[in-house]
Amino acid sequence: NDAPIITRIADAHANCLENLPLFAVIVLVAGQMNKLEAIAALAPLVLYARVGQSLAHLSGTGKLNVLVRATFWAVQLALFVLMLSKLCG
């Protein structure tokens, strides 16, 4: 019987962990390929999108909150694709 904010905090924390393994793999592969500089400018953007997604998650559960949260998540995925293209190119 947690308060709604406690539930949202727990959910936001769980959401933080969903993309972490993928991000970690991309960074580790970049390091192994000696191409960290290729993704260095994009890595902070992933963090900013992650923080935005968490703040949207914490701010409520309305339709706008969900849309904003999904947008930040999509931005993270797009950044991952861009990072991978820089590593493969």
C-alpha positions as CSV (number, residue, x, y, z in Angstrom):
1,N,0.0,0.0,0.0
2,D,2.7,2.5,-1.0
3,A,1.8,6.1,-1.8
4,P,1.5,6.8,-5.5
5,I,4.7,8.8,-5.6
6,I,6.6,5.9,-4.0
7,T,5.2,3.6,-6.7
8,R,6.2,6.0,-9.5
9,I,9.7,6.3,-8.0
10,A,10.1,2.5,-8.0
11,D,8.8,2.3,-11.5
12,A,11.1,5.2,-12.7
13,H,14.0,3.3,-11.1
14,A,13.1,0.1,-12.9
15,N,12.8,2.0,-16.2
16,C,16.3,3.4,-15.7
17,L,17.6,-0.1,-15.7
18,E,15.8,-1.2,-19.0
19,N,18.2,0.6,-21.4
20,L,21.3,0.4,-19.2
21,P,22.6,-2.9,-20.5
22,L,22.3,-1.8,-24.1
23,F,24.1,1.5,-23.4
24,A,26.8,-0.4,-21.4
25,V,27.3,-2.8,-24.3
26,I,27.6,0.0,-26.8
27,V,30.2,1.9,-24.6
28,L,32.2,-1.3,-24.0
29,V,32.3,-2.2,-27.7
30,A,33.3,1.3,-28.5
31,G,36.1,1.0,-25.9
32,Q,37.3,-2.3,-27.3
33,M,37.3,-0.8,-30.8
34,N,39.2,2.3,-29.6
35,K,36.3,4.4,-30.9
36,L,35.0,6.1,-27.7
37,E,35.5,9.5,-29.3
38,A,33.0,8.5,-32.0
39,I,30.2,8.3,-29.4
40,A,31.5,10.7,-26.8
41,A,29.2,13.6,-28.0
42,L,26.1,11.4,-28.0
43,A,26.6,9.7,-24.6
44,P,25.6,12.8,-22.6
45,L,22.5,13.2,-24.8
46,V,21.5,9.7,-23.7
47,L,21.8,10.7,-20.1
48,Y,19.7,13.9,-20.6
49,A,17.0,11.9,-22.3
50,R,17.1,9.4,-19.5
51,V,16.7,12.1,-16.9
52,G,13.9,13.6,-18.9
53,Q,12.1,10.3,-19.1
54,S,12.5,9.8,-15.3
55,L,11.2,13.3,-14.5
56,A,8.2,12.7,-16.8
57,H,7.6,9.4,-15.0
58,L,7.8,11.0,-11.6
59,S,5.5,13.9,-12.6
60,G,2.4,11.8,-13.1
61,T,0.6,9.1,-15.1
62,G,-1.6,11.2,-17.4
63,K,-1.6,10.8,-21.2
64,L,0.7,13.8,-21.6
65,N,3.2,12.3,-19.1
66,V,3.1,9.0,-20.9
67,L,3.7,10.7,-24.3
68,V,6.6,12.7,-23.0
69,R,8.1,9.7,-21.3
70,A,7.7,7.6,-24.5
71,T,9.3,10.4,-26.6
72,F,12.4,10.5,-24.3
73,W,12.6,6.7,-24.6
74,A,12.4,6.9,-28.4
75,V,15.2,9.6,-28.3
76,Q,17.4,7.2,-26.4
77,L,16.8,4.4,-28.9
78,A,17.5,6.7,-31.8
79,L,20.7,7.8,-30.1
80,F,21.7,4.1,-29.6
81,V,21.1,3.5,-33.3
82,L,23.2,6.6,-34.2
83,M,26.0,5.4,-31.9
84,L,26.0,1.9,-33.5
85,S,26.1,3.5,-36.9
86,K,29.1,5.5,-35.9
87,L,30.9,2.4,-34.6
88,C,30.1,0.4,-37.8
89,G,30.8,3.1,-40.2
